[in-house]
Amino acid sequence: MPFLLIRLGGLGDLLVTLPSLNLIRKSRPDAQLNLFCRETYGRFFEETEIVETIVPSSSAEFSPLFGPTPYPKDTQKWLDKFSAILGWMSKGKGFNYGRFITYDPNSGLPISRFFFDKTVEFLGGDGKKLYAFEDYCFFPRVPSGNTSGFRQNAEFSKAGKYAVLHPGSGSRKKCWPLSRFLEIAERLSRKGMKGMMVTGEAEEWLEPKFSRLPSGWRREHCPPLKRLAALLSRCLFYLGNDSGVTHLAASCRANVVALYLEKNLPAWRPYGRVKVLQGDSIEEIQTEDVWKAVGSL
């Protein structure tokens, strides 16, 4: 019984569907789940056994789907082999085949919870009686990953002995000032805590702004997703902006302090063990408030 599941966009866009994917996986154990998504992130969902296969959004099957109907015969034949087709959209309508769930910003729910509730309906279940959202929010298994790049600090191989900070995001408006992240790292270092500052492709503009890190701290640029997930699953806590990495930390069961623009809540709020600090502008979030939130963990 093959299912085609569709979610386009970046890492955070994909991760808000994780509860829905876990639900389908559990409620339809005999189904073969095929995920149509960006290949880089989809491979991780294969490795964690959420889905059997992925269909990269760069593949030949992709472009005809958003064109006019009727589809070319080869495209229609490919679609017909699936017993169910379900997609999730933050906005828009998807394509004219299967079922698409589009987020309603007036629902007052995070996108992840809205998608989950509608997926329960799609599967024919009663969410209040049968399905607890919190039971489906995490990766059942996080790959061990290769952490050999951090051998210099033995604490990185021990659960709960280090912190992870991610100062970037896909939008500069969502980035808390780097100087404040470095201040938090310096304070943690003075208390004897080691840690890692993580940056990715979206944060190339931050690279020239880094100076020497505090004692016991390292910086890693664009770590493989598998290794990053392993490190996040073992850390004492994570601090980051509204980003895909923040959603990844939450889905790996990390203790998370997340810094958000108020206008992006509750839609993009991560699930899990998360404390959110917010402001009309990201600069409004004060260093002392973040330090207190970190201290509470």
N, C-alpha and C positions, 0 to 999 in steps of 0.2 A: 504494500500500500504506500506508494510514493507521494510525499507532500512536497510542494514547492513553496518556500517561505521567502519573502522578499523584504529586504530592508537596505536602503541605499544611504550613503553619507559617510561620515567619519566614525571614529572609534566610539565617541559618546553616543552618536545616533544609533549605533548597533547595540551598545550595551544597555540602553533603556528597553530593549526588547528581550533581554535575558530572562526576566521572570516569565514572559509569555512563551519563550522557547523551552524553558525548563518545564513549564506546564504541559506543553504539547508532547514533549519527550516522555513525561511520566504518564500522562493520560492515554497516549497512543504508543505503547512500548513496541508494538510490531511495525510501526510506520518507519519508512526510510525518509529521513528529513534532509532535503536539499535546500541549501540557503543561498539565495541570490544576493550578493553583497560585494563590497570591495575586498579584493583578494587578500591583501595584507592582513586585514583584521579577521576575515573569515577563516583563515588557516588556524588561527588560535582556537576558534570554536570547534574546529575539527579535532585539534589536539586535546581539548578538554572534553571531547565526546558528547557535546551538545547536539551536534548534527553529524550525519554520515559523510556528506559531500558538500562542496560549495560550487556555485556557478558564478565565476567572477563577473563583475559588472562590465568588464572590458571585453567579454566574450561576444561572439557573433550573435548569440541569441538575444542580446540585450536591446540593440537599437530598434528592431522592428516592433517591439512591444509597445513603445510609446508613439508609434505611427498610426495611420488610419487603419480601420478594419474594413473589409475582411483582411486578415493577415495572410502573408504568403503561405503556400501549402506546407512548406517545411516547418515554418514557425508554428502553424496550427497543429501539425502532427506532433511536434515536440510538446506543446502545451497539453494535448489530449492524453498524454501518457501519465499525467499526474491525477491522482484521485481527489486531491484538494489543493487549492492555491489560495494563499493568504499573505497579504502584505500589510505593512504598517507605514503610515506617512505622518510626518510632523505637520505638514500642510499639503494641500493639493489633493488630487483624486486618484493617482495611480494610473494604470492602464485599463482598458475595457475588457478585462477577463479576470475571473476569480473574484475574491472578496478583498477589499482594502479597508483598513481601519484608519481613519484620519482623526488626529487629536483635536479635541474641542477645547480651546483656551478658556472658555467660560465654565468649564467643568469644575474648576477649583482643585483639580488633582494634578499631581506630577504626571508627566507623560508615561513613565513606566507603569504607574498604577492604572491609568486610563487604558493603556494598551492591554494590560493584564485582564481587567474586568471585561473588556470587549472580546478578548480571546476566550474567556470562560463562556461567554454567550455563544461564540462561534462553535465551540465544542459541545454546546448543549447542556452545560452544567450550571448549577446554582452557586455562585461565588461565595455567598454568605455562609452556606452550610457545608460546602464540600472543600473549598479551596481557601487557604490562608495565604495571602500575598507574601508574607514574610518568609514562608517556607520555600519560596522559589527564587529568592533574590540573589543567590550566590552561585558561583561555580561549584559544582559538586566535587570537582577535583582540579586543583591547580598544578600544572606540570612543574616538576622540580626545578627545571631551568639550570643554566650554567652560571654559577656565581663565582667562578674562579677568578674573574677580574678584580675581585675585592679581597684577595687573600691577605693583602697587607694589613687589614684590620680583621682580626679573628672574630670580632663581635658580629660581623656581617654573616657569619655562618651559624650564629646562635639566635633563636627566635627571641624577639622582644628586646634586643640589645642595641638597637639603632633606630634612627628616624629617617624618613624620606621626605624631602621638600621638592615641590615642582612649581617653579615660579612663572611658568608660561601658560599660554592658552592660544586658541585659534584667533582670538581678537585681542589687540593691545588694550582696548577699553576694559577688558575683563581681567587685566593683569595687575595685581597688587604690586607696588613698587619693589623692584629687586633689592633695593637697599634695606627694606624692612624684612624681607626674607633672610638676608645676610645677618641682620641684627638678631633675629630669632635663632639662627644657627650659632652665632657667637655666644649668646646667652646659654644655649644648650651645651656648647663646648665647655664653657666655664663650670658647668655642673657635671662635667665628665661624660656627657653623652656624645657618641660618635654619630655620623650620619652621612647622607648622600644627597646631593643636589642634582636633580634630573632635568634635562632639557631635551626637546625633540625638534623635529623639522620646522615646526611653526615658530620656534623660538630662536631662529638664526640671528635675529636682530638683537637678542640679548647677549650673544657671545662676546662682543667687544666690551661689555660693561662689567664682566666678571673680574674681580680682583682676587687676591689670595684668599682662600677659604680658611676658616678657623681650624685649629688643631684637631685632628681626628676626622676631618670631613673630606669627602671626595666629590668630584663632579663627573657625571656620566652623560654624554651626549648621544641621543638616539640608541639606547640599549634595545636589543631584540625584545619583542613583546613578551615572549615566553620567560625570559630571564627577569624582566621587569615585574611581571606578575608574581614570580616566585619571591622576589625581594619584598614586594608589597605585602604578600601574605604572611611574612615573618616579622615585619617591622613592629616596633612599639606603637608608633603612630605615623600618620601621613598628614602633611599640610599642603594645600594647593588651591588654585583658582578653579573657576568654572571651566572644566576641560575634560577631554576623554580620559586622561590619566586619573583624574579624580574619580570618575565613574568606575574605572578599572580597580582602583584601590578599594572602593566600597564593595565591589562585587567579589573581591578577594578576601573579604572579612577584616580588612584593616580598620583600626580606629582612625576616623577621618575628621579633620577640621577643614571645612570648605569655605572659601571666600567668594561671595556672589554679589552681583548687581541685583538690587531688589526687583527690577523689572523682569528678570529672568526666573523669578520664583512665583508660584511653586513648580512651574512647568519642568524645569531642568534640575530639580532637587534630586540628589542621589539617594538611593535607599541604603539601608544597612545601619551600621554604627557610625552615624554622621552627625557632627555638630556644625551648623551653618551660621556664619556671620555675614551680615548683608549691609548694603548702603546704597543710597541713590547714585553715588559714584564710588568706585572701588577704593579711592583714596580716603573716603570717609571712615573706613574700617581702621581703627586705631591699633597700633602695635601692642599697647598694653592689654587690649581686649583679646587679641590673638594669643598673647602670652598666657593670659589666664585660662583660655580655652585649652591650650596645649598642656598647661599645668594640671588641668582637671583630668587628663588622661594618664 
